[in-house]
């Protein structure tokens, strides 16, 4: 299984990504802004979802179509 970001770059565990658009986080009451860097991602069993951590948000799952590899 190969997980690809919004421009087609392959992603791997431990990569750093940046957001390409503002995303509202359900349940956290905050918005992640475009350009936010998220480090140390983990791949899930789904080709379009990545698991990550961000300050104050536990269990954050992002769609691969909204991130770009650094």
TORSE-558317 format. One record per atom (N, C-alpha, C): residue in one letter; atom name; residue number from 1; x, y, z. Coordinates in pm, 1 decimal. Example, Ala and Ser with C-alpha at 12.3 -4.5 7.8 and 13.67 -1.06 7.14 Angstrom:
# TORSE-558317
A,N,1,1319.0,-569.0,780.0
A,CA,1,1230.0,-450.0,780.0
A,C,1,1320.0,-330.0,780.0
S,N,2,1285.0,-225.0,708.0
S,CA,2,1367.0,-106.0,714.0
S,C,2,1290.0,3.0,787.0
//
This chain:
# TORSE-558317
X,N,1,84.8,-118.2,0.0
X,CA,1,0.0,0.0,0.0
X,C,1,89.0,124.0,0.0
X,N,2,61.6,215.4,-92.4
X,CA,2,136.6,340.2,-100.8
X,C,2,40.6,455.0,-73.9
X,N,3,73.1,536.5,26.1
X,CA,3,-7.7,654.2,58.6
X,C,3,59.4,774.1,-4.9
X,N,4,-15.9,852.8,-78.8
X,CA,4,39.3,969.4,-149.3
X,C,4,-26.7,1096.8,-99.0
X,N,5,53.5,1205.5,-97.5
X,CA,5,0.9,1335.0,-54.6
X,C,5,-73.9,1402.2,-169.0
X,N,6,-106.7,1529.4,-152.8
X,CA,6,-189.7,1600.1,-250.2
X,C,6,-122.2,1617.6,-386.1
X,N,7,9.9,1616.3,-391.8
X,CA,7,80.6,1633.7,-519.7
X,C,7,141.4,1504.1,-571.3
X,N,8,117.0,1391.9,-501.5
X,CA,8,160.1,1262.7,-550.7
X,C,8,287.4,1207.6,-489.5
X,N,9,345.3,1275.9,-393.1
X,CA,9,465.0,1224.6,-326.8
X,C,9,427.8,1112.7,-231.0
X,N,10,504.3,1003.5,-228.9
X,CA,10,473.7,895.1,-135.0
X,C,10,507.1,935.9,8.7
X,N,11,421.1,898.0,102.2
X,CA,11,440.9,927.5,243.7
X,C,11,484.7,801.7,316.7
X,N,12,563.3,821.2,423.8
X,CA,12,609.4,709.3,506.5
X,C,12,595.9,747.9,652.7
X,N,13,601.2,648.8,741.5
X,CA,13,597.6,675.3,885.2
X,C,13,712.6,767.7,923.4
X,N,14,681.9,868.5,1006.5
X,CA,14,784.2,960.0,1054.9
X,C,14,805.4,1082.4,969.1
X,N,15,740.3,1092.5,854.4
X,CA,15,754.4,1210.3,768.6
X,C,15,691.8,1333.0,833.0
X,N,16,735.4,1449.6,786.0
X,CA,16,673.4,1575.3,826.7
X,C,16,592.3,1627.0,708.7
X,N,17,473.0,1678.6,737.8
X,CA,17,384.8,1729.4,633.0
X,C,17,335.5,1867.7,671.6
X,N,18,286.7,1941.2,572.5
X,CA,18,226.3,2071.2,595.6
X,C,18,85.1,2070.5,538.3
X,N,19,-4.6,2144.2,600.4
X,CA,19,-143.6,2149.9,554.1
X,C,19,-154.6,2243.8,435.1
X,N,20,-240.0,2207.7,338.5
X,CA,20,-256.6,2291.5,220.3
X,C,20,-384.2,2376.0,226.9
X,N,21,-466.4,2356.1,330.8
X,CA,21,-585.3,2439.6,349.5
X,C,21,-622.8,2440.9,497.3
X,N,22,-702.5,2538.7,538.4
X,CA,22,-750.1,2546.1,676.3
X,C,22,-846.8,2430.9,703.2
X,N,23,-830.2,2365.4,817.5
X,CA,23,-916.1,2252.7,853.4
X,C,23,-974.7,2273.9,991.6
X,N,24,-1107.1,2261.4,1003.9
X,CA,24,-1172.6,2266.6,1133.8
X,C,24,-1161.8,2128.9,1196.9
X,N,25,-1123.8,2125.1,1323.9
X,CA,25,-1107.9,1998.6,1394.4
X,C,25,-1232.1,1975.9,1479.4
X,N,26,-1305.3,1869.9,1446.9
X,CA,26,-1427.5,1839.0,1521.4
X,C,26,-1392.4,1798.4,1663.1
X,N,27,-1466.1,1850.0,1759.3
X,CA,27,-1447.1,1813.5,1898.7
X,C,27,-1339.6,1892.2,1970.6
X,N,28,-1247.8,1954.6,1897.2
X,CA,28,-1138.8,2028.3,1961.0
X,C,28,-1169.0,2177.8,1968.4
X,N,29,-1262.0,2223.2,1887.8
X,CA,29,-1298.3,2364.3,1890.3
X,C,29,-1188.4,2455.6,1839.3
X,N,30,-1106.8,2405.8,1747.6
X,CA,30,-1002.0,2490.7,1692.2
X,C,30,-983.5,2459.4,1544.9
X,N,31,-917.8,2550.2,1475.4
X,CA,31,-892.2,2535.0,1333.3
X,C,31,-742.3,2527.3,1310.2
X,N,32,-700.4,2428.9,1232.5
X,CA,32,-560.4,2419.9,1193.0
X,C,32,-543.4,2501.9,1066.4
X,N,33,-452.5,2596.8,1068.4
X,CA,33,-435.0,2689.7,957.4
X,C,33,-349.3,2630.1,846.9
X,N,34,-367.3,2682.3,728.0
X,CA,34,-286.7,2643.5,613.3
X,C,34,-139.3,2672.3,643.1
X,N,35,-51.8,2579.5,609.8
X,CA,35,90.1,2596.5,634.6
X,C,35,137.3,2539.1,766.7
X,N,36,45.4,2488.1,849.0
X,CA,36,82.3,2427.2,976.4
X,C,36,164.9,2301.9,949.9
X,N,37,278.1,2289.6,1016.6
X,CA,37,365.9,2173.9,999.7
X,C,37,330.5,2068.1,1104.4
X,N,38,311.7,1947.7,1058.3
X,CA,38,282.9,1835.3,1146.9
X,C,38,394.7,1733.8,1127.8
X,N,39,462.9,1703.9,1236.7
X,CA,39,578.5,1614.9,1231.2
X,C,39,541.0,1474.6,1277.5
X,N,40,619.5,1380.0,1232.9
X,CA,40,611.6,1242.7,1280.8
X,C,40,474.0,1179.7,1260.3
X,N,41,432.2,1171.0,1134.2
X,CA,41,303.7,1108.9,1102.9
X,C,41,315.8,957.2,1109.0
X,N,42,201.1,890.4,1120.2
X,CA,42,194.8,744.9,1114.5
X,C,42,89.1,706.4,1012.4
X,N,43,118.9,606.0,934.0
X,CA,43,23.1,558.7,834.4
X,C,43,-74.8,461.8,899.8
X,N,44,-198.1,464.4,853.0
X,CA,44,-301.1,373.4,902.7
X,C,44,-325.6,266.2,796.8
X,N,45,-423.9,184.6,816.1
X,CA,45,-457.2,81.2,718.9
X,C,45,-528.1,136.4,595.7
X,N,46,-573.4,260.3,601.0
X,CA,46,-644.6,323.5,491.1
X,C,46,-546.4,404.3,406.3
X,N,47,-562.4,399.5,274.6
X,CA,47,-471.0,471.1,184.9
X,C,47,-486.3,622.1,192.0
X,N,48,-597.6,672.8,240.2
X,CA,48,-621.3,817.1,241.0
X,C,48,-616.9,879.8,379.6
X,N,49,-584.5,804.4,483.6
X,CA,49,-582.5,861.5,618.3
X,C,49,-445.1,845.8,681.5
X,N,50,-402.0,950.7,752.9
X,CA,50,-277.7,944.6,828.8
X,C,50,-308.3,985.4,972.5
X,N,51,-239.5,923.7,1064.7
X,CA,51,-257.4,950.0,1206.8
X,C,51,-144.0,1039.6,1252.3
X,N,52,-174.1,1140.2,1333.2
X,CA,52,-69.6,1232.3,1376.7
X,C,52,-107.0,1295.3,1509.9
X,N,53,-12.2,1366.5,1566.1
X,CA,53,-34.4,1439.5,1690.2
X,C,53,-10.8,1586.7,1664.2
X,N,54,-86.4,1668.3,1733.9
X,CA,54,-66.5,1812.6,1729.1
X,C,54,-95.3,1866.7,1868.5
X,N,55,-34.4,1977.0,1902.9
X,CA,55,-47.5,2035.1,2036.2
X,C,55,-193.6,2048.9,2077.6
X,N,56,-229.6,1983.7,2185.4
X,CA,56,-363.7,1995.7,2240.7
X,C,56,-469.4,1910.8,2173.3
X,N,57,-433.1,1836.6,2068.4
X,CA,57,-530.8,1753.0,1997.9
X,C,57,-479.1,1609.6,1997.9
X,N,58,-551.5,1520.7,2063.4
X,CA,58,-512.5,1380.7,2066.3
X,C,58,-592.8,1303.8,1962.4
X,N,59,-531.4,1205.0,1901.8
X,CA,59,-601.9,1119.1,1806.9
X,C,59,-641.9,1190.4,1680.2
X,N,60,-556.8,1276.3,1628.6
X,CA,60,-587.3,1351.6,1507.5
X,C,60,-563.2,1264.9,1384.8
X,N,61,-664.7,1251.7,1301.1
X,CA,61,-653.8,1177.1,1175.8
X,C,61,-682.4,1273.6,1062.1
X,N,62,-588.7,1282.0,968.0
X,CA,62,-603.0,1373.0,854.3
X,C,62,-613.9,1294.1,724.9
X,N,63,-682.8,1351.4,629.1
X,CA,63,-689.2,1293.3,495.4
X,C,63,-561.9,1332.0,420.8
X,N,64,-505.6,1238.2,346.2
X,CA,64,-380.7,1262.0,273.9
X,C,64,-397.0,1367.9,165.1
X,N,65,-516.9,1390.6,118.3
X,CA,65,-540.3,1489.0,12.9
X,C,65,-524.4,1634.4,62.7
X,N,66,-518.2,1654.2,194.0
X,CA,66,-504.4,1789.4,249.9
X,C,66,-364.1,1820.0,300.8
X,N,67,-267.6,1732.0,277.0
X,CA,67,-131.5,1754.5,323.6
X,C,67,-32.1,1744.4,208.3
X,N,68,85.6,1805.6,231.5
X,CA,68,194.8,1799.9,135.6
X,C,68,323.1,1767.7,211.5
X,N,69,401.2,1677.5,157.7
X,CA,69,525.6,1636.7,223.1
X,C,69,627.5,1748.9,220.2
X,N,70,700.7,1765.3,330.2
X,CA,70,806.3,1867.2,335.5
X,C,70,934.1,1818.5,271.7
//
